[in-house]
């Protein structure tokens, strides 16, 4: 089974440059948690990012007030940083560090078909992930229908990136509730 509409691109958005910070060219990046990561350590591990049509080597990154402060080797003045405001920051998928078994970046699972473990029926495709304090919630859509699944071990049976699918065991009564 293939991933369908959500195949993984060569690069993913990390966020947009929302402003400059300080005099030495730090970029304030409003993170795009819907596809990649807001973890500065992951951004540092990427080694480089794309902004516009240029690649930039990452010197450092940290978190500040819900944004990422991004320091690039070739952006060293506030004027250079301000010239990038509004542009998207992208990371090359192949550069993302491997995660421990059972953990995934959102861009890896968004778009995957979601299969009911009980009867093998296609429930839809994972279109969105909502972060909540307790656990993520997977938004699965098929046509006009939408199914919200808690992203917990009892519900998400298996995620297979190689074959491109997610198997789920919905809580009793959930599918009947959404059928109406």
NORRA-V524816 format. One record per pair of residues at least 24 apart in sequence whose ideal C-beta (glycine too) atoms are under 7 Angstrom apart, sorted by the first residue. I is the first residue (numbers start at 1). GAP is how many residues later the second one is. Records with the same first field share a line. If there is no record, write none. Layout:
I: GAP / GAP
This chain:
1: 112 / 162 / 163 / 164
2: 162
3: 108 / 109 / 161
4: 107 / 109 / 121
5: 106 / 120
6: 104 / 105 / 106 / 119
7: 104
8: 85 / 99 / 100
9: 84
10: 82 / 83
11: 39 / 79 / 80 / 81 / 82
12: 24 / 78 / 79 / 81 / 95
13: 75 / 77
14: 29 / 35 / 75 / 76 / 77
15: 53 / 74
16: 70 / 71 / 72 / 73
17: 34 / 67 / 68 / 69 / 70 / 72
18: 49 / 67
19: 66
20: 58 / 61 / 62
21: 48
23: 55
24: 52
25: 50 / 51 / 52 / 53 / 55 / 56
26: 43 / 44 / 45 / 55
27: 43 / 45 / 48 / 54 / 57
28: 39 / 41
29: 38 / 39 / 41 / 60
30: 37
31: 36 / 37
33: 98
34: 72
35: 71 / 72 / 75
36: 55 / 69 / 71
37: 68
38: 30
40: 28
42: 54 / 55
43: 25 / 27
45: 52
46: 45 / 46 / 49 / 50
47: 48
49: 40 / 41 / 42
50: 40
51: 33 / 36 / 38
52: 35
104: 55
108: 53
109: 50 / 57
112: 52 / 53 / 54
113: 52
114: 26 / 52 / 54
115: 50 / 51 / 52
116: 52 / 54
117: 40 / 50 / 51 / 52
118: 51
123: 24 / 45
126: 40
145: 33
147: 31
